[in-house]
Amino acid sequence: MSSKRRNFLVSVLKYSISLAIAALLFKYVYRDLDFKELFGRFKQVNLNFIYLSIFFGLISYWVRAYRWRLIFEPIGYEIRTFNSFISLMVGYFANLLVPRMGEISRCVILKKTDSIDLPSSLGTVVAERVIDMLCLLSVILLGFIIEFDKLNKTLISHITNKLRLAEHNYIFVLLGIILLLVFFVSFIFWYRKNYYKIKHNVFYLKFRSIVRDILDGILAVRKIKKPYLFWFSTVLIWVLYFFMSYFAFFSFPPTENLGIKAGILVLIMGGLGMATPVQGGVGAFHLFVSSVLLLYGVNSADGKFFAFVLHESQFLLVVVVGGISFILSLILSTKKEVDVNKRKDLKDRPVSQRVE
């Protein structure tokens, strides 16, 4: 079997497993709910607040695209926010099809529109993901400060369920850890034995160059020319995320009286749900959000419906805007390589000095 065919089969397998997990989670969450009743509840929804929630979502994507643009400046690239927005939305659209495919897709689009090296672009995405994870942890800390009992109860419940699942599969978990350790130790011995051969291997040199470019993108955050705009846009992104869920509360009678504290907890649990490795957080988002609403007196059926409306409204936004962005990416002209000498000079420097 050729390597290309093998890689294709592995990708199909990963996609199928992820899709199966999403379907099972969704079925588990809505197992006791009559879908005729679910869709009948739409008569109670005030769509004006859903439109407002979608608007905040769209603005958050634009701000995120602007922040991403700022990261490229220290490594010698200047791009338009429109182009970074187009590539970002194509990435989110791709994530609905294959989990984590969006990170690669958005870099490919920028390669076409702005001739940005894929490794450098991927490095900026990694930097963004690290910052987003730190922001989510900060919001979780805020949630513990203002609603310790409720958030603690919800998270402990989900962690306990994970541990119970691990208990039933502890042999496989232990075997996996042992295999990873054996592989790691074997690799170290092999690398040390063949170090001098590897050092002059053309594939190793190419790989090292790619890694250096990725590190460029990651380290660019330290040298952003307008750090105040970068961190302001970072905070604004999460404020807009909060508004997306908070204003959606007012669209549905059972949730219209929930306050800011509930909005923060929904933001946290929704963020954790979207971080799961399934298409668009399907199932996980619904489970986490509906479970936290139970703590505020919203019954199970109403909580699941709210989670459904909130998720699917943003899902629709990504499908529509992402689809349009994909079409636009096909017709946008390719930008010629810019600052070639500047980029060459950067590549010749040590990694720690390669950002401006």
KEKOLPA-942745 format. One line per field, with one value per residue (C-alpha): z negated, x, y negated; residue in one letter; chain; residue number from 1. Coordinates in Angstrom, 1 decimal. Layout:
<pts>
c3: (Z,...)
c1: (X,...)
c2: (Y,...)
code: (A,...)
unit: (A,...)
pos: (NUM,...)
</pts>
This chain:
<pts>
c3: (0.0,1.0,-1.7,-0.1,-0.2,-3.7,-4.9,-3.2,-5.0,-8.3,-7.7,-6.9,-10.0,-12.2,-10.6,-11.0,-14.7,-15.4,-13.6,-15.5,-18.8,-18.0,-16.9,-20.0,-22.3,-20.5,-20.7,-24.4,-25.2,-23.3,-23.9,-26.0,-24.0,-21.3,-18.3,-17.3,-20.7,-20.3,-17.0,-18.4,-21.0,-18.3,-18.5,-21.9,-20.6,-20.1,-17.0,-17.5,-20.3,-18.3,-15.5,-18.0,-19.3,-15.7,-15.2,-18.2,-16.9,-13.5,-15.1,-17.3,-14.1,-12.6,-15.7,-15.8,-12.2,-13.0,-16.0,-13.8,-11.3,-14.0,-14.7,-11.2,-11.3,-13.3,-10.9,-7.8,-6.5,-6.1,-5.3,-5.1,-7.9,-5.1,-3.8,-7.3,-8.0,-4.8,-5.7,-9.3,-8.3,-5.7,-8.6,-10.9,-7.9,-7.4,-11.1,-10.7,-8.2,-9.8,-13.4,-13.4,-9.6,-9.9,-11.3,-8.1,-5.8,-7.0,-6.4,-2.9,-2.1,-3.3,-1.3,1.8,1.1,-0.6,0.3,-3.4,-4.2,-5.6,-8.5,-9.6,-9.3,-11.3,-14.0,-14.4,-14.7,-17.4,-19.3,-19.0,-20.3,-23.4,-24.1,-23.7,-26.1,-28.7,-28.2,-28.8,-31.9,-33.1,-32.5,-34.4,-37.3,-37.2,-37.2,-40.3,-42.0,-41.4,-41.3,-43.0,-44.2,-40.8,-38.6,-40.9,-41.0,-37.2,-36.4,-39.1,-37.7,-34.2,-35.5,-37.6,-34.5,-32.6,-35.4,-35.6,-31.9,-32.4,-35.2,-32.8,-30.3,-32.6,-30.9,-27.6,-29.2,-31.0,-27.8,-25.9,-28.4,-28.3,-24.5,-24.5,-27.0,-25.0,-21.8,-23.4,-24.9,-21.7,-19.7,-22.0,-21.7,-17.9,-17.5,-19.6,-17.7,-14.3,-15.2,-12.7,-9.8,-10.6,-11.0,-7.3,-5.9,-3.4,-4.8,-8.4,-7.2,-5.5,-8.6,-10.8,-8.5,-8.8,-12.6,-12.6,-10.6,-12.9,-15.9,-14.1,-14.1,-17.8,-19.0,-16.9,-19.8,-21.9,-19.3,-18.1,-17.1,-18.7,-21.8,-23.4,-20.3,-20.4,-24.1,-23.8,-20.8,-22.8,-25.7,-23.3,-21.6,-24.9,-25.8,-22.5,-23.2,-26.5,-24.7,-22.3,-25.0,-27.4,-24.9,-23.7,-27.2,-26.4,-23.4,-25.4,-28.4,-30.7,-30.4,-30.0,-33.8,-34.0,-35.0,-34.2,-36.4,-34.5,-31.2,-32.4,-33.3,-29.9,-28.3,-30.2,-29.5,-25.9,-25.4,-26.9,-24.7,-21.5,-22.5,-22.3,-19.2,-17.5,-14.5,-15.7,-19.3,-18.4,-21.3,-23.8,-23.6,-24.1,-27.0,-28.9,-28.4,-29.3,-32.4,-33.8,-33.1,-35.4,-38.3,-37.7,-37.8,-34.0,-33.5,-31.3,-28.3,-28.3,-28.8,-25.9,-23.7,-24.6,-23.9,-20.6,-19.5,-20.7,-19.0,-15.8,-15.3,-15.4,-13.3,-10.7,-10.8,-10.2,-7.3,-5.6,-6.1,-5.8,-2.6,-1.1,-2.3,-0.6,2.7,2.3,1.6,5.0,6.9,4.8,6.7,5.4,3.9,5.0,2.6,0.6,-1.3,0.2,-1.1,-4.5,-4.7,-3.6,-6.2,-8.9,-7.8,-8.2,-11.8,-14.9,-16.0,-19.1,-16.9,-13.9,-14.9,-14.5)
c1: (0.0,1.4,2.1,-0.4,-3.1,-2.2,-2.3,-5.7,-7.1,-5.7,-7.4,-10.7,-10.4,-9.8,-12.7,-15.0,-14.1,-14.5,-17.9,-19.0,-18.1,-20.0,-23.0,-23.0,-22.6,-25.4,-27.7,-26.8,-27.7,-31.0,-31.9,-35.0,-36.1,-38.8,-37.5,-41.0,-41.2,-37.7,-38.5,-41.9,-40.1,-38.8,-42.1,-41.0,-37.7,-37.1,-35.0,-33.9,-31.6,-30.3,-29.4,-27.6,-25.7,-24.7,-23.6,-21.3,-19.9,-19.2,-17.4,-15.4,-14.1,-13.1,-11.3,-9.5,-8.5,-7.1,-5.1,-3.7,-2.5,-0.5,1.5,2.8,4.5,7.6,8.4,8.3,4.8,2.1,-1.3,-4.8,-7.3,-9.7,-7.4,-6.7,-10.5,-11.2,-8.6,-9.8,-13.4,-12.3,-10.4,-13.5,-15.5,-12.9,-13.1,-16.7,-15.7,-12.5,-11.4,-8.2,-8.1,-8.9,-5.5,-3.8,-6.5,-6.2,-2.5,-2.9,-5.3,-2.8,-0.1,-2.2,-3.3,-0.2,2.6,3.2,5.4,3.3,5.6,5.7,2.0,1.4,3.7,1.4,-1.6,0.2,0.9,-2.7,-3.9,-1.5,-2.8,-6.5,-5.8,-4.4,-7.4,-9.8,-7.9,-8.2,-11.9,-12.2,-10.3,-12.7,-15.6,-14.2,-13.9,-17.5,-19.3,-17.0,-19.8,-21.6,-18.5,-16.7,-19.8,-20.1,-16.4,-16.0,-19.0,-17.5,-14.0,-15.4,-17.2,-13.9,-12.1,-14.8,-14.3,-10.6,-11.0,-12.8,-10.0,-7.0,-5.1,-5.2,-4.2,-1.3,-0.3,-0.4,1.9,4.4,4.5,5.1,7.9,9.5,9.2,10.7,13.7,14.3,14.2,16.8,19.2,18.8,19.2,22.4,23.9,23.2,23.6,26.4,24.6,21.3,23.0,24.1,21.0,19.1,15.7,16.9,18.1,14.8,12.9,15.1,14.3,10.6,10.9,12.8,10.0,7.4,9.4,9.5,5.7,5.5,8.2,6.7,4.2,7.2,8.0,4.6,4.9,1.6,1.3,-1.4,-3.6,-2.8,-3.8,-6.8,-8.1,-7.5,-9.6,-12.2,-12.5,-13.5,-15.8,-17.6,-17.8,-19.5,-22.0,-22.8,-24.1,-25.4,-27.7,-28.9,-30.4,-33.0,-34.2,-35.9,-38.3,-36.7,-33.3,-34.2,-33.7,-30.3,-27.5,-23.9,-22.6,-24.6,-23.3,-19.7,-20.2,-21.9,-18.9,-16.6,-18.5,-19.1,-15.4,-14.5,-17.1,-15.7,-12.2,-13.1,-11.8,-15.1,-16.6,-17.6,-18.0,-21.2,-22.6,-19.9,-21.0,-24.7,-23.8,-21.6,-23.9,-27.1,-25.5,-24.4,-27.9,-29.4,-27.5,-29.5,-32.9,-33.3,-34.9,-33.1,-35.3,-35.1,-31.3,-30.8,-33.0,-31.0,-27.7,-29.1,-30.2,-26.9,-24.7,-26.7,-26.9,-23.1,-22.8,-25.0,-22.8,-19.7,-21.3,-22.6,-19.6,-17.1,-18.6,-18.6,-15.0,-14.0,-15.5,-13.7,-10.4,-10.7,-11.0,-8.7,-5.5,-2.2,0.0,3.6,6.4,7.2,10.3,12.3,15.6,14.1,12.8,16.1,17.9,15.6,16.1,19.8,19.6,19.5,15.9,16.1,17.0,14.8,11.9,12.4)
c2: (0.0,-3.4,-6.0,-8.4,-5.8,-4.9,-8.5,-8.9,-5.9,-7.1,-10.5,-8.8,-6.7,-9.7,-11.6,-8.7,-8.2,-11.9,-12.0,-8.9,-10.4,-13.6,-11.7,-9.5,-12.6,-14.4,-11.3,-10.9,-14.5,-14.4,-10.8,-11.7,-14.7,-14.5,-16.4,-17.5,-19.1,-20.5,-22.3,-23.3,-25.4,-27.7,-29.5,-30.8,-32.2,-35.9,-35.9,-39.5,-38.4,-35.4,-37.8,-40.0,-36.9,-36.0,-39.6,-39.4,-36.2,-37.7,-40.7,-38.4,-36.6,-39.9,-41.0,-37.6,-38.1,-41.5,-40.1,-37.4,-40.0,-41.7,-38.5,-38.4,-41.9,-40.9,-38.1,-40.4,-40.0,-42.7,-41.4,-42.9,-42.1,-41.1,-38.4,-37.1,-37.1,-35.1,-32.5,-32.3,-31.7,-29.0,-27.4,-27.4,-26.0,-23.2,-22.3,-21.5,-18.8,-17.5,-18.4,-20.6,-20.7,-24.4,-25.2,-23.9,-25.3,-28.9,-28.7,-27.4,-30.2,-32.8,-31.0,-31.7,-35.2,-36.6,-34.1,-33.4,-30.4,-27.6,-26.8,-30.5,-30.8,-27.6,-28.9,-32.0,-29.7,-27.7,-30.9,-31.9,-28.6,-28.9,-32.4,-31.2,-28.3,-30.7,-33.0,-30.1,-29.1,-32.7,-32.7,-29.4,-31.0,-33.9,-31.4,-29.7,-33.1,-34.2,-30.9,-28.3,-25.9,-25.7,-25.5,-23.1,-20.8,-20.8,-20.3,-17.6,-15.8,-15.7,-14.8,-12.0,-10.6,-10.7,-8.9,-6.2,-5.6,-5.4,-2.9,-0.5,-0.9,-1.2,1.7,-0.1,-3.4,-1.8,0.1,-3.2,-4.9,-2.0,-2.0,-5.8,-5.5,-2.6,-4.6,-7.7,-5.9,-4.0,-7.2,-8.8,-5.9,-5.8,-9.6,-9.6,-6.7,-8.2,-11.9,-12.7,-11.0,-12.7,-16.1,-16.2,-14.5,-16.7,-15.7,-16.6,-20.0,-20.7,-19.6,-21.8,-24.8,-24.1,-23.9,-27.2,-28.8,-27.5,-28.9,-32.2,-32.4,-31.3,-33.8,-36.6,-37.3,-38.6,-41.3,-42.5,-46.2,-47.2,-45.0,-47.2,-46.5,-42.8,-42.4,-44.7,-42.6,-39.4,-40.6,-42.0,-38.6,-36.9,-39.8,-39.3,-35.5,-36.3,-38.6,-35.8,-33.6,-36.3,-38.0,-34.7,-34.2,-36.9,-35.0,-32.2,-32.7,-30.0,-31.7,-35.4,-36.0,-34.5,-36.9,-37.7,-34.9,-32.3,-33.9,-33.4,-29.8,-29.1,-30.8,-28.5,-25.2,-26.2,-26.9,-23.5,-21.9,-23.6,-22.5,-18.8,-17.0,-16.6,-18.5,-21.9,-20.7,-18.9,-17.0,-18.1,-21.7,-20.8,-18.5,-21.0,-24.0,-22.2,-20.7,-24.1,-25.6,-22.9,-24.6,-27.8,-26.1,-25.6,-22.2,-19.7,-20.0,-23.8,-23.7,-21.3,-23.5,-26.6,-24.9,-23.7,-27.2,-28.8,-26.3,-25.9,-29.7,-30.0,-26.9,-28.5,-31.6,-29.6,-27.6,-30.8,-33.1,-30.3,-29.1,-32.6,-33.1,-29.8,-31.1,-34.4,-32.7,-31.0,-34.2,-36.4,-37.2,-35.8,-38.4,-38.4,-37.6,-40.8,-41.8,-38.9,-40.2,-40.9,-37.4,-35.9,-37.9,-36.6,-33.0,-33.4,-34.5,-32.2,-31.4,-33.6,-36.6,-36.0,-38.1,-41.8)
code: (M,S,S,K,R,R,N,F,L,V,S,V,L,K,Y,S,I,S,L,A,I,A,A,L,L,F,K,Y,V,Y,R,D,L,D,F,K,E,L,F,G,R,F,K,Q,V,N,L,N,F,I,Y,L,S,I,F,F,G,L,I,S,Y,W,V,R,A,Y,R,W,R,L,I,F,E,P,I,G,Y,E,I,R,T,F,N,S,F,I,S,L,M,V,G,Y,F,A,N,L,L,V,P,R,M,G,E,I,S,R,C,V,I,L,K,K,T,D,S,I,D,L,P,S,S,L,G,T,V,V,A,E,R,V,I,D,M,L,C,L,L,S,V,I,L,L,G,F,I,I,E,F,D,K,L,N,K,T,L,I,S,H,I,T,N,K,L,R,L,A,E,H,N,Y,I,F,V,L,L,G,I,I,L,L,L,V,F,F,V,S,F,I,F,W,Y,R,K,N,Y,Y,K,I,K,H,N,V,F,Y,L,K,F,R,S,I,V,R,D,I,L,D,G,I,L,A,V,R,K,I,K,K,P,Y,L,F,W,F,S,T,V,L,I,W,V,L,Y,F,F,M,S,Y,F,A,F,F,S,F,P,P,T,E,N,L,G,I,K,A,G,I,L,V,L,I,M,G,G,L,G,M,A,T,P,V,Q,G,G,V,G,A,F,H,L,F,V,S,S,V,L,L,L,Y,G,V,N,S,A,D,G,K,F,F,A,F,V,L,H,E,S,Q,F,L,L,V,V,V,V,G,G,I,S,F,I,L,S,L,I,L,S,T,K,K,E,V,D,V,N,K,R,K,D,L,K,D,R,P,V,S,Q,R,V,E)
unit: (A,A,A,A,A,A,A,A,A,A,A,A,A,A,A,A,A,A,A,A,A,A,A,A,A,A,A,A,A,A,A,A,A,A,A,A,A,A,A,A,A,A,A,A,A,A,A,A,A,A,A,A,A,A,A,A,A,A,A,A,A,A,A,A,A,A,A,A,A,A,A,A,A,A,A,A,A,A,A,A,A,A,A,A,A,A,A,A,A,A,A,A,A,A,A,A,A,A,A,A,A,A,A,A,A,A,A,A,A,A,A,A,A,A,A,A,A,A,A,A,A,A,A,A,A,A,A,A,A,A,A,A,A,A,A,A,A,A,A,A,A,A,A,A,A,A,A,A,A,A,A,A,A,A,A,A,A,A,A,A,A,A,A,A,A,A,A,A,A,A,A,A,A,A,A,A,A,A,A,A,A,A,A,A,A,A,A,A,A,A,A,A,A,A,A,A,A,A,A,A,A,A,A,A,A,A,A,A,A,A,A,A,A,A,A,A,A,A,A,A,A,A,A,A,A,A,A,A,A,A,A,A,A,A,A,A,A,A,A,A,A,A,A,A,A,A,A,A,A,A,A,A,A,A,A,A,A,A,A,A,A,A,A,A,A,A,A,A,A,A,A,A,A,A,A,A,A,A,A,A,A,A,A,A,A,A,A,A,A,A,A,A,A,A,A,A,A,A,A,A,A,A,A,A,A,A,A,A,A,A,A,A,A,A,A,A,A,A,A,A,A,A,A,A,A,A,A,A,A,A,A,A,A,A,A,A,A,A,A,A,A,A,A,A,A,A,A,A,A,A,A,A,A,A,A,A)
pos: (1,2,3,4,5,6,7,8,9,10,11,12,13,14,15,16,17,18,19,20,21,22,23,24,25,26,27,28,29,30,31,32,33,34,35,36,37,38,39,40,41,42,43,44,45,46,47,48,49,50,51,52,53,54,55,56,57,58,59,60,61,62,63,64,65,66,67,68,69,70,71,72,73,74,75,76,77,78,79,80,81,82,83,84,85,86,87,88,89,90,91,92,93,94,95,96,97,98,99,100,101,102,103,104,105,106,107,108,109,110,111,112,113,114,115,116,117,118,119,120,121,122,123,124,125,126,127,128,129,130,131,132,133,134,135,136,137,138,139,140,141,142,143,144,145,146,147,148,149,150,151,152,153,154,155,156,157,158,159,160,161,162,163,164,165,166,167,168,169,170,171,172,173,174,175,176,177,178,179,180,181,182,183,184,185,186,187,188,189,190,191,192,193,194,195,196,197,198,199,200,201,202,203,204,205,206,207,208,209,210,211,212,213,214,215,216,217,218,219,220,221,222,223,224,225,226,227,228,229,230,231,232,233,234,235,236,237,238,239,240,241,242,243,244,245,246,247,248,249,250,251,252,253,254,255,256,257,258,259,260,261,262,263,264,265,266,267,268,269,270,271,272,273,274,275,276,277,278,279,280,281,282,283,284,285,286,287,288,289,290,291,292,293,294,295,296,297,298,299,300,301,302,303,304,305,306,307,308,309,310,311,312,313,314,315,316,317,318,319,320,321,322,323,324,325,326,327,328,329,330,331,332,333,334,335,336,337,338,339,340,341,342,343,344,345,346,347,348,349,350,351,352,353,354,355,356)
</pts>
